[in-house]
Amino acid sequence: MIQSKVENNAKHPQSLSFDIQIPKGALINNFTMNVNGITFSGSIREKSEARNMYSQARARGKSAGLLRTNSLEMENFKADLSVPGGTKVQFELHYQEVLQRKLGTYEHILHLQPGRLAKHFEVDIHILEPEGISVLNVVNPVAKQFANLIDVDQGDQKAHISFKPTVDQQRECPTCATTAVDGKLSIKYDVKREKSSQLQVFNGYFLHFFAPENQPPLPKNILFVIDASGSMWGIKMRQTIEAMKSILDDLRTDDQFGIVDFNHNIRCWKDELVHATPIEKEGAKRYVQNVQPTGGTNINEALLRAIFILKEANDRKMLDPNSVSLIVLVSDGDPTVGELKLSKILKNVKTNNGDEFSVNSLGIGFDVDYDFLERLSQENHGLAQRIYGNQDTAAQMKEFYKKVSTPLLKDIDFQYPLNGISDVTNRHFHHYFGGDELVVAGKVDPEKKTPMESFITATSADEVGLLIETIAEVEALNEFFAQSKHAFPDFAKQYWAQLTINQLLAERNLATTAEAKRGLTKKILQLSIDHHVVTPFTSMLIESEDGKEKMLADSPNSQKGPCCQIDNDPHFIINLPKSQTDVCFNIDAQAGSILNMLSDPELGITINGKIVTAKKAKDGKLNTYFGTFGLYFQQLAIKIEISTEKITLKDSSYTRVMKWSESSSLTYNGLAVSVKKESNITITLDNNLSFLIILHRVWKNHPINVDFLGLYFPSSDTFSDTTHGLIGQFMKEPEVNVYDLRPGTDPEKPIATMNVKGKQLTVTRGVQKEYHYNRTEGTKVTCWFVHNSGKGFIAGHYKDYIVPQLYSFLKRL
């Protein structure tokens, strides 16, 4: 539970925020607010029902939502509301998280970011473990200065961690008015494991934890499949090479391994697996060191080659019958060569792999299609992890490898009595790695009074195999939990629900028919409502006691969106994360006008767009679009012209033309350009800044519409303070406050007053479309529309942004 109390001390209305980070994979199960004594409470509804109810009251100046961040393990929950002066608000969020044991410990993470000095700042963590606590460490104390302020009281089965800094202790310096509390408090612990199999039965549910550690490792056969396409150029490749050298060193002598690297072509270090002798490992390190990223991305052929190598080795009896075979794919992008359809790649891999080898995926960077990689691994008994391209890439890759480096068992089966047990989660596991934990949960008949028993069988390094029997008393935990006021009586019930929901979501991803998907969706929805959690099919409707005022909390979007976009007529949509709102406006420029989108004289980057018009007016309006974009990277002396016909790259001595009719890619001095056939082009600078331009085609003889382009900017703090332009000026987010919501002439489009840069603008609530994730249908974006070509929201007049040439820099307004 996270609680925050804030007050608007000003006389005028202000936006008050509750903005916190929760672990990815956690499920929100309650959110309440108290505004000057009026309580708002949350209820779980089917998503469309919740949205319909919310839309009737969304003009009341309140919003709540979940938003993915770039963090490795966290996501944001943010609630905003505009409140009158003197108003007190208390926010309270409840969430539940299944702690997964990794590398021998559980980790509980709290992000502490109050944003200001807090009069009362308190953190309390209580741990209750009936098996006993074996190890407990505070591995990250928020900031070094707080290490001595964190109290740890550890007993045999209980522990209490508290952090309660005074206002003076929170200060960045003795006289500072700013807080030093800005970081994460991370607790790692494990339980005593006198038995590798632990069965807990409580309040009608059972949980079965299995984590054997005293097993000799099984030999493994591992194939590393490394993306060496042009987009991996620079720090991504350097960090991948560094990690691979360390990983190769860690291979055991009874392991077999191989390396496949790919761009538009497929290369193998050796055509077959070799044993991990010191000589072979050194040879592999030299090979990896010389990999040069260039060209396109042929993921399909690379994976099929890896499967072929493993299958051939198996057919030739070169693999130990008790060994575990793994593929580890490292990639940063979508396929651009060979098979491009992701669904076909998934089918090809599954068909060729059968049920034999696990496919593990490491997706590097923000632009990688992580949903595809996650499903690829899900379908093939593997793990997937997103790795953000930065200086920690090598460490993250090595950490991931550790999770799959020590297979101890394979083909693990959990068996339970037929009577009195129902709704059991997955009972068969492909493999078990050291430091991990397998968990099975289910329901127990309340009439069952006899002890519960289970049997676990598995293949181990010993020829005999593994057989473990476990017995647990049905009411054994009642007395233990009765002794603590911090016990959560529904823990087993909610654990079972979250495990079941996650497994059903995975099944739904793999479902091959619409009917099967509908059936699984229905089950997930019912579980979400019964157990009061927000999932992809539910939303939390937060409403006042009289039901007139509402907020909405949705499940998070797994993609990281752009900060700003220009698409269609031309619509400008500016995302303002601090204000948790979207603002949109149109520009009424004439055909042939060239508008500056962004100019950063310090970085030497300018981006301009040329206006085209529709063939004729529709409903009395002649629509305008962007038909050409020009990008100039001055420090590299590279100019890129992107039209609806072709893409042209020029430097002082070289011109290259790329076609929309075929997928292709190239790299040049730190600039990577990737064209996806008849779809989009991504331009990435130094693996840091990435611009997406989407191609919109209309049928050739359309009487009105023309082909046009959409431009999507990154969320980035890389640009300098001198950056300007129609979009560039918003790289440093302005403070925006929307208040005084009231009905407009259209009941579906309420109006409000927007305070921005000292000006008061009248804005209209409306819906625009963005095409970043769905190029065909688009995604609806609710935004506040600023009229008169953005007057008052943009600096100056839109005509101030007209430049003479496609590669001109904008003169500072």
C-alpha positions, -999 to 999 in steps of 0.1 A, spaced: 0 0 0 13 34 -9 -3 65 6 3 102 -1 -13 133 15 -10 166 -4 -26 200 -1 -31 229 -25 -19 258 -4 -25 283 -32 -57 303 -37 -62 293 -73 -69 258 -87 -38 236 -93 -32 202 -106 -22 178 -78 -4 145 -87 0 111 -73 29 97 -94 46 65 -82 64 35 -97 53 -1 -92 70 -33 -103 63 -46 -138 40 -76 -135 24 -63 -103 -14 -61 -104 -33 -31 -90 -62 -41 -69 -74 -9 -53 -70 29 -56 -89 54 -35 -88 92 -30 -102 114 -3 -108 150 -15 -118 173 14 -137 144 31 -153 131 -2 -141 95 -8 -135 81 -43 -132 43 -44 -123 19 -72 -142 -10 -88 -130 -34 -114 -150 -34 -147 -147 -48 -181 -126 -23 -201 -152 -11 -226 -179 -8 -199 -155 12 -176 -146 35 -205 -182 41 -214 -190 50 -178 -160 72 -176 -166 90 -209 -198 104 -195 -179 122 -167 -144 127 -181 -149 165 -183 -144 168 -146 -107 174 -147 -95 141 -134 -73 114 -150 -55 83 -139 -35 58 -158 -7 34 -160 23 42 -182 53 21 -192 86 37 -184 121 29 -196 130 13 -163 140 -23 -164 117 -34 -137 92 -6 -129 62 11 -145 44 43 -136 10 48 -120 -1 84 -122 -33 101 -110 -39 139 -117 -67 161 -107 -73 198 -107 -84 210 -73 -95 244 -58 -72 263 -35 -71 250 1 -81 215 -9 -66 185 9 -62 152 -10 -52 117 2 -43 91 -24 -39 54 -16 -29 26 -40 -28 -11 -33 -10 -36 -55 0 -72 -54 31 -88 -68 43 -124 -71 79 -123 -61 99 -146 -84 130 -162 -71 160 -153 -93 196 -164 -88 188 -176 -53 169 -147 -38 136 -128 -39 138 -91 -45 113 -65 -33 118 -30 -49 102 3 -38 109 35 -59 109 64 -35 104 97 -54 84 122 -33 96 151 -55 97 174 -24 105 174 13 78 155 31 67 164 66 60 128 74 79 102 53 76 66 64 84 33 48 76 0 65 82 -35 50 71 -66 69 82 -101 58 65 -132 71 79 -166 61 67 -197 79 97 -217 67 121 -191 82 143 -164 67 178 -176 57 193 -143 44 181 -107 43 200 -77 28 192 -41 19 211 -40 -14 201 -5 -24 195 21 3 180 49 -20 211 70 -16 244 64 3 235 91 29 205 70 40 223 37 46 225 43 84 188 54 86 174 21 75 165 -1 104 164 -39 100 148 -60 127 152 -97 117 138 -127 135 136 -163 125 103 -161 106 96 -124 106 115 -92 96 107 -55 97 126 -29 76 118 7 83 130 40 68 117 72 84 139 102 77 131 136 93 127 166 71 162 177 78 176 142 70 158 143 37 175 175 25 200 174 -3 222 197 18 218 212 52 203 244 38 186 229 7 148 230 2 151 200 -22 149 163 -12 176 137 -16 151 109 -15 151 99 -51 160 63 -58 150 27 -50 149 8 -18 157 -28 -27 154 -58 -3 168 -92 -12 160 -123 9 155 -160 8 139 -186 29 153 -216 47 152 -246 24 158 -277 46 135 -294 21 136 -286 -16 98 -290 -19 75 -269 3 37 -273 3 16 -246 20 -22 -250 24 -43 -220 36 -79 -208 34 -89 -232 7 -59 -229 -16 -25 -246 -18 9 -233 -29 37 -256 -38 73 -242 -40 101 -263 -55 137 -251 -55 163 -279 -52 198 -267 -49 218 -298 -41 217 -313 -76 247 -316 -99 242 -295 -131 230 -311 -163 253 -306 -193 239 -280 -218 241 -274 -255 238 -237 -262 237 -218 -295 242 -180 -294 224 -163 -322 237 -127 -325 222 -99 -346 250 -83 -366 228 -60 -387 236 -24 -393 214 -12 -364 236 -30 -339 265 -6 -348 283 12 -320 277 7 -283 252 -22 -287 277 -43 -306 306 -33 -283 286 -43 -252 274 -75 -268 310 -85 -276 321 -77 -241 293 -98 -226 299 -127 -249 335 -129 -239 326 -132 -203 298 -157 -210 321 -179 -230 345 -180 -201 317 -192 -178 309 -223 -200 316 -256 -183 338 -282 -199 309 -307 -204 289 -280 -222 287 -278 -260 282 -245 -278 281 -227 -311 277 -192 -325 255 -180 -353 257 -143 -363 234 -128 -389 225 -98 -409 209 -103 -444 232 -134 -445 238 -161 -420 273 -170 -407 284 -197 -383 316 -198 -363 316 -235 -368 291 -258 -386 285 -279 -356 286 -278 -318 319 -281 -300 328 -288 -264 337 -258 -243 374 -265 -240 398 -235 -232 411 -236 -268 376 -236 -284 364 -208 -260 394 -186 -270 387 -192 -307 351 -182 -302 361 -150 -284 384 -141 -313 355 -147 -338 331 -126 -318 356 -98 -315 357 -95 -353 320 -94 -359 312 -62 -379 276 -50 -379 262 -41 -413 232 -48 -436 197 -61 -429 181 -84 -403 172 -120 -413 159 -134 -380 139 -162 -395 169 -179 -413 192 -174 -383 168 -192 -359 161 -220 -384 199 -225 -388 204 -227 -351 176 -253 -348 191 -273 -376 225 -274 -359 209 -287 -327 187 -312 -345 216 -325 -366 237 -329 -334 209 -348 -318 203 -371 -348 240 -379 -348 238 -389 -311 262 -361 -302 240 -348 -274 240 -363 -239 204 -377 -234 202 -359 -200 215 -326 -214 194 -294 -219 195 -276 -253 191 -238 -255 191 -211 -281 199 -175 -270 189 -149 -295 203 -113 -292 186 -88 -314 177 -51 -315 152 -49 -343 124 -63 -366 133 -85 -396 141 -65 -427 153 -93 -450 139 -127 -458 106 -136 -440 92 -103 -427 58 -116 -413 63 -121 -376 35 -146 -373 51 -167 -401 85 -166 -383 68 -178 -351 51 -206 -370 84 -216 -387 103 -217 -355 76 -237 -336 72 -262 -365 109 -268 -369 117 -268 -332 88 -290 -321 90 -293 -283 128 -299 -282 148 -268 -275 142 -236 -255 145 -203 -273 155 -174 -251 154 -138 -264 173 -107 -254 157 -76 -270 182 -47 -270 170 -11 -272 137 8 -272 126 0 -308 128 -38 -307 94 -55 -310 95 -71 -276 60 -85 -278 73 -107 -307 104 -118 -288 84 -126 -257 59 -147 -277 88 -164 -295 102 -175 -261 68 -183 -246 61 -207 -274 94 -224 -271 99 -229 -233 123 -199 -230 128 -166 -212 126 -132 -228 141 -100 -214 143 -65 -227 177 -49 -224 180 -11 -228 209 -1 -249 233 18 -226 265 13 -207 249 -15 -186 240 -36 -216 269 -61 -210 260 -65 -173 224 -71 -181 233 -97 -207 256 -115 -183 228 -114 -156 204 -129 -180 228 -157 -190 233 -166 -153 196 -174 -151 199 -201 -178 235 -212 -172 229 -239 -147 202 -264 -156 197 -288 -127 166 -308 -138 144 -313 -169 109 -327 -176 96 -319 -141 61 -332 -132 40 -324 -101 13 -349 -92 -15 -345 -67 -44 -367 -55 -75 -367 -76 -99 -361 -48 -103 -327 -31 -79 -307 -54 -91 -286 -84 -81 -257 -107 -44 -266 -105 -20 -243 -124 7 -256 -148 21 -288 -134 47 -297 -161 79 -277 -165 105 -281 -193 135 -275 -171 146 -260 -138 177 -238 -135 197 -233 -103 186 -203 -82 151 -204 -97 118 -216 -82 89 -236 -97 55 -228 -82 22 -247 -86 -11 -235 -70 -46 -248 -68 -78 -250 -48 -84 -274 -19 -119 -287 -10 -128 -270 23 -141 -303 35 -107 -319 31 -92 -325 66 -65 -351 59 -29 -341 51 -22 -332 15 5 -350 -4 23 -346 -37 49 -363 -58 75 -346 -80 94 -365 -107 122 -352 -129 152 -361 -150 185 -353 -132 222 -357 -139 219 -390 -120 207 -419 -141 181 -428 -114 162 -395 -118 144 -376 -91 114 -385 -70 102 -363 -41 72 -368 -19 58 -339 1 31 -339 28 14 -308 44 -12 -304 71 -43 -286 57 -46 -261 86 -9 -259 95 -5 -221 88 -35 -209 107 -18 -204 140 13 -188 124 -7 -161 106 -30 -155 136 0 -143 155 7 -113 132 -14 -82 125 5 -79 92 -6 -113 78 -26 -112 46 -52 -139 49 -59 -140 12 -23 -144 1 -27 -180 -12 -60 -171 -30 -45 -140 -47 -12 -158 -55 -33 -186 -72 -53 -159 -91 -23 -140 -104 -5 -172 -114 -36 -184 -132 -42 -151 -150 -6 -150 -162 -8 -185 -175 -42 -179 -193 -27 -147 -209 2 -168 -222 -23 -194 -235 -43 -167 -252 -12 -155 -270 -7 -190 -284 -43 -197 -292 -48 -204 -330 -85 -197 -333 -108 -168 -325 -131 -191 -306 -103 -202 -283 -92 -166 -277 -127 -156 -268 -130 -185 -243 -97 -175 -226 -106 -138 -226 -138 -147 -208 -120 -167 -181 -94 -139 -176 -120 -113 -174 -140 -132 -148 -109 -139 -127 -100 -102 -128 -134 -91 -116 -136 -119 -89 -102 -111 -75 -104 -74 -80 -73 -68 -102 -65 -46 -132 -55 -68 -162 -54 -61 -200 -91 -68 -202 -102 -47 -172 -100 -12 -160 -105 4 -126 -133 29 -124 -127 53 -96 -158 73 -86 -172 94 -59 -198 81 -35 -226 97 -55 -212 83 -88 -210 116 -105 -173 121 -106 -151 94 -122 -114 85 -130 -101 56 -150 -70 34 -145 -61 11 -174 -35 -16 -177 -2 -4 -191 8 -3 -227 38 -25 -233 52 -1 -259 71 31 -252 55 58 -272 69 88 -289 68 123 -273 54 140 -304 40 132 -338 28 147 -369 4 127 -390 -27 132 -411 -39 167 -422 -13 176 -406 -23 169 -370 3 177 -344 0 157 -311 23 166 -282 25 143 -253 32 160 -220 41 133 -194 45 157 -165 11 171 -170 -2 136 -180 -20 150 -210 -19 152 -248 -23 185 -266 -30 187 -303 -33 214 -330 -34 217 -368 -14 240 -391 -32 256 -420 -1 261 -442 -2 263 -480 9 237 -505 47 239 -511 54 256 -477 83 241 -458 78 240 -420 106 235 -395 98 206 -371 131 208 -351 163 227 -351 191 220 -327 221 242 -337 243 226 -309 238 191 -321 236 202 -357 203 186 -365 174 201 -384 142 184 -396 117 201 -420 85 190 -437 70 201 -471 32 205 -474 11 188 -501 -26 191 -505 -54 167 -513 -66 165 -550 -97 185 -542 -117 197 -512 -140 175 -492 -169 190 -473 -156 225 -482 -121 218 -467 -89 211 -486 -69 188 -465 -31 193 -462 -4 167 -454 33 163 -453 46 149 -486 83 152 -480 106 154 -450 142 166 -450 167 156 -422 201 172 -420 228 159 -397 253 187 -400 282 171 -380 280 141 -403 274 162 -434 245 139 -443 212 150 -458 182 126 -461 152 134 -482 122 112 -476 92 115 -500 63 92 -508 83 79 -538 118 72 -525 145 79 -498 176 97 -509 208 100 -488 235 125 -497 269 135 -483 296 156 -500 306 128 -524 280 101 -522 243 96 -531 222 65 -522 186 60 -532 165 35 -512 131 23 -524 98 19 -506 92 -12 -526 118 -33 -507 131 -36 -472 167 -25 -467 191 -9 -443 225 8 -441 248 24 -416 271 53 -421 293 70 -395 270 62 -366 238 68 -386 215 37 -391 187 38 -417 162 9 -419 134 8 -444 105 -16 -439 88 -24 -472 59 -1 -480 56 7 -443 81 29 -425 116 41 -422 136 44 -389 166 67 -387 188 62 -356 217 84 -346 245 69 -324 220 43 -311 205 72 -291 180 93 -312 155 74 -333 130 90 -357 102 71 -373 85 81 -405 54 62 -416 42 59 -452 5 63 -458 -6 50 -492 -40 55 -508 -53 36 -538 -39 50 -570 -70 66 -585 -85 79 -553 -105 110 -563 -96 131 -532 -67 117 -511 -30 116 -518 -1 96 -504 15 113 -474 40 108 -445 38 108 -407 67 118 -385 72 104 -349 98 119 -326 115 101 -297 110 108 -260 145 121 -253 165 145 -232 194 144 -256 185 176 -274 202 208 -263 185 238 -246 188 258 -279 164 234 -296 134 250 -313 108 243 -340 72 234 -341 80 202 -323 115 210 -310 102 236 -286 84 209 -266 115 188 -260 117 208 -227 81 202 -215 61 234 -207 40 234 -176 4 230 -186 -27 232 -164 -62 225 -176 -91 236 -155 -127 250 -155 -141 222 -176 -175 230 -190 -199 218 -217 -192 229 -252 -216 233 -282 -210 196 -289 -219 174 -259 -191 150 -269 -165 178 -269 -163 197 -236 -142 228 -234 -118 240 -207 -93 267 -199 -56 258 -204 -29 278 -186 4 276 -205 33 300 -205 12 326 -186 -16 325 -212 -51 313 -208 -64 294 -238 -98 279 -245 -93 243 -256 -117 216 -267 -116 179 -257 -113 158 -289 -100 126 -304 -71 123 -330 -54 93 -344 -18 82 -342 -3 54 -363 29 46 -343 16 11 -334 -12 4 -358 -3 18 -392 -36 7 -409 -63 15 -383 -44 39 -361 -50 44 -323 -73 69 -309 -57 96 -287 -78 118 -265 -63 153 -264 -69 190 -257 -72 207 -291 -57 242 -294 -74 262 -322 -61 288 -347 -30 268 -358 -18 263 -322 -19 300 -314 -8 306 -278 5 271 -273 33 274 -298 58 302 -296 49 330 -320 28 324 -352 30 292 -373 43 313 -402 74 320 -382 84 284 -387 84 285 -425 119 280 -438 132 285 -474 149 252 -480 143 215 -470 176 215 -450 174 250 -435 179 257 -398 153 278 -381 164 312 -370 157 316 -332 123 333 -326 
